[in-house]
């Protein structure tokens, strides 16, 4: 049986769940995810799950935050005054916003809290600080490493 190794391009179906059982992402009803192992196009822990799998094999694995989107980084929280928002935007907890810096680079943030005139924005990845459980099936190895 051929097993997936670093440098192989693979196709996988997957379901990603949080600890509460809710699905945060899935390839169900879509084409399989195609990526090259070790290339860095998926989170480190996902690569690790697929390495060594054989075609048709299914595996379930829980990834700690360090293997997924990392821990919450307190430096990625920003407190701004409500008057810095355009008048047509009323900040509410959970609201997603895009901030642009002086160079025009965009950053996605979410409103973490609103207390009086202070609004705390969170620029961490939405899955940062969370353990993730993946159910993965290796569908095909479409290109083997040289």
Helices and strands as residue ranges (DSSP letters): E 9-17, E 23-26, E 33-36, H 44-50, E 58-63, G 65-67, G 74-76, E 77-81, G 82-84, E 96-100, E 106-115, E 118-122, E 132-143
